[in-house]
Amino acid sequence: MTERPARRPQHPSRTVACPHCHAPIGQPCVVPSNGRPLPNPHEARTPTPTTPAQTGAWPPKNGDAS
């Protein structure tokens, strides 16, 4: 018996339902007008990356002069 190739893992965004097309958890996003699955999830479904605050960024603290 031959081995099957491993399946591609699901996108991490599929752990939540899509607020745009209302795709359920674990299912791909779809085009709302015709129901076709999309290759990538909607931007509303993907979490926004958080960036750490820059040190020395504006506004100055404790009356520091620029």
N, C-alpha and C positions, 0 to 999 in steps of 0.2 A: 504494500500500500504506500502510495506517495504522500509526502507531507504537504499540507496546504500552507500557503504563505500566511503570515500573521496579518490580522486585520489592523487597519489604521486606527489609532486611539481616537476617542471622541474629543472634540474641542472643549476646553475647560468652561466655556461660556454656556454649554448645555446643562450645567448644574442648576440653572435658574430658568424660569419661563421667560419668553420674550415679551416685553411690554409693547413692542411695535406690531408684530404679526400674531401674537398670542399663541406661539408654538409652545407646546408643553415641555416640561423638563425631559431631557434626553432625546428630544426630537430636533431636527434641523429647522432653521428659520425658513419660512416660505414666502413666496410672493402673495400678498393678500388678495389680489384680484383673480389669480388663477390657481393658486395652491402649489405651484412648482417649488421644489426645494432649492435653496440657495447654497452655493459652495462655501460661503462664509457667513457667520452670524451678523445680524444687524448691529450697528454701533451702539444702540440703546441696550443691547444685551451684554456687551463686553464691558468689564470694569475699567474705569479710567485709572491709569497708573498714577500713583502719588509720588511726587518728587519732594525730597527734603528741602527745607528752607535754606537759602544760601546764607552763609555767615557774612556779616558785614553788609547785609542788604539794607536798602532804605526802608523805613525811616530810621534816622539815627536814634540811639537810645541814651538816656540820661544826659541829654544836652550836648552830646558829642558834636564837635564842629566838623564840617566836611573839608 
